[in-house]
């Protein structure tokens, strides 16, 4: 696993735990790299859907499961093509949640 993968996975876990803001993670130069670029579109959905997660428990559970999946993929050293399959709009392909 690359240092970028480790840093990004750790920061996304902090977002999931409610102690960091996703926008700050996306803006942090430490997290920049191919890994972030490959999952950036999906993370934008997570960022934009905060209001929906607050109102819809099932949607929140789905998006949080997708975030856990992305974190696991990053920690496992998955390649960018697999990272890009996590889209946060439903249960994505690739590795299981």
N, C-alpha and C positions, 0 to 999 in steps of 0.2 A: 504494500500500500504506500502511495506517495504521501509526502508531507501535506500536500494540498488536499488529498482525500481525507486524511486524518483531521486536519483543521476544519474542513467543511462539514464532515460528519459530526464533529464535536459541537460546532456552532448550530447545526440544524437540530441536534438533540436539545440544546439550550432553548431553541425556539419552541420545540415541542413541549418542553418542561415549563414554558411560560416565563423564562428569565431573560430572554433576548428577543429582539424584534427582527423579523425576517428582513425587512428593508436594510437594517444595519449590517446583517450578514451579507446581503447581496452587494452592499457598497464597500465592504471591507476588502482592501487590496490583498490581504493575506489569502483570501479565498478565491482570488481570480485564477483562472486557468481553464483548461479544456473540460475538466469535470463540471465546473459551474456552468460553463457555456452549454454543455450538453443537456443539463436539466433546468436551465434558466426559464424556459417557456413554462414548464410545469410548475416551477416555484412561483412564477407570476400568478398563476391561477390560485395557488394557496394564499398568496398575499392579498389578492383581490377579493377572495371569498370569505374573509373574516366575518362579515355581517351574516352571511348565510350559515356558517358554522355555528354562530351564536343562536340562531333561530331553529336550526334543524339538526337534531341530535344524530340522526342517521348519516347525514352528509358530513358532520364533524367526525364521526367515527371512521367513515371512508377516507376522508382526507388525512386524518391522523395515521391511519394504517398505511396509506401511501407514503407519508413522511417517514414512518418507521422502516418501510421497505427501502426507500431511497438511502436512508442512513446505513442500513445493513449492506446494501450494494456498495456504497462508498467504502465502508470498512472492509469489505471483502476484496476490494481492488477491481471491481467490475469495470469493464471498458465503457467508453463513452456511448457507444451504440446501445448498450443495455441501460445505462443511466437515463438516456433520452426516452425510454419507454414509459417512465413514470410521469403521468400527465395530470394527476389530481382531479380528473373529471369523472372518475369511476375507477373500478378496480382495473389496474393496468396489467399488461402482459409481463413477461419476464419472470423474475423471481417471485415466489409466493410471499404474501403478507405474513 
